[in-house]
Amino acid sequence: MQEFVAQPKLFDQLGGRPKLELFLKNFYATVRIDPTIGPIFEGAVDDWPAHIQKIAGFWSLQTGGPPDYRGGLLARHIPLTLKAEHFAAWLTLWEKSCRAHFPEPEAREMIGKAHELGTRMRSALGVRS
């Protein structure tokens, strides 16, 4: 009889909430200075520490960690009038940050999750590629 061995959740493989928060702080530092999406984020985010906490809750949920996120993702992005180039810039920075912060298997998984999210958001917001 084969014994089932549970694989660790991505959340745990990433290092839990502390590593996720550190990753997001570094990622959003690059976002803030990006010429394509930096101005959008600077205009939309008033409290960066609170934003990082909220987004850490979102990515915790997405990676199998504690469900600390309480919604509002799509509604928050509707007034930003995002275009395909904004999504592309965000994903490019996300990929670079993931590869810099995480081992390759976890980086690939985080990148895949971000691409899935981007596809769903573009569709919901009516953004054409």
N, C-alpha and C positions, 0 to 999 in steps of 0.2 A: 504494500500500500504506500502510495506517495504521500509525503507530508507537504502541506501547503505552507510556504514561507512567505509572509507578507513583505512586499517591497516597501522600503521607506518612502514616505510621501516626498514629493519634490520640495515642499516647504522645508522639511527636515534636511534634505540633501543640500539645500541652499544655505543652511545654517540658521534657520528659524527667523523670527522677527528681527533680531538685532542685525543680522547680515542683510536681510531684505531692506531694512531702513537705510543702512549704510550704502547699499547699492543704489537705492532710489535717490538719496541725497546727491551722490556723485552723478548719476544719470541726469537729474534735473539741473545740476550745475552746468552741464553741457547744453541742455535744452535752452536754458536762459540766455546763453550767449550765441545761440545759433541764429544766423541772419534770417532764415526762413520762418522758424516757429518761435524764436525767442520773444519777439514783440507780442505775439498772441498770448503766450503764457504770462508775460510781464503785465499785460493789460487785464488778464482774467484772474490772476492769483494775487490776493492781498496779503495772505498769511502763509508764507512758505512752510514753516514748521507744521502747521495744521494740515496743509495740503499733502505733505509727505506722509503724515500719519494716516490721512484718509486713503491715499493711494496704497500705502503699505497694507491697510486693511483689505483693499480690493485684491492686491496680489497675494495676500495671505489666503484669501478665499479661492482664488484661481489655482493655487498650488497645493491645495489640500490642507492648509493650516486653519487656524481658528476663523470662523466666519464673522469677522469684525466689520465688514463693509455693509453699509445700510443704504445703498442705492444712489440713484441720481446721476449716474454716469452719462447716459444719453442726453438727458434734459440739460445737463451742464454744458454739453458741447453744441447743442442746437444753435444758440445765438452767436457762436464763433464764426459761422459761415466758412467752414473748413473746405479746402480744395484738395485734390489728389496730391499736389506737391507738398502739402502740409503733412499728410499721412506718410508719404515717402520719406520726408526728412525725419519725422519722429521714428519711423522704423529703422532707418539707417543708424541713427544715434543709439537706439535700443540695441541693435545687433552689436555694434562696437562695444557698448558698455557691458553687455552680457558676456561677450568673449573676453573682455578685460577682467571681469570680476568672478566668473564662475568657471569650473572645469567644463570641458567641451560637452559632455553629455547633458549637463544641466543647462548650459548656455543654449544648446540646440533646442531643448524643450521650452525654455523661456521665449526664445525667438519664435518658435512655432505657435505658442499661445498668443503672442503679440500679433502675429500675422492673422491668426483666426479672428482675434478681436478687431483688428483693423478692417478686415473684410466685412464683418457684421456691422461695424459702425458706419463704414462707407455706404453700405446698403441702406441702413436705417436712416442715414442723413441725406441720402440721395446724391452722394458724391460719385461722379463717374471717374473711372481710372484713366 
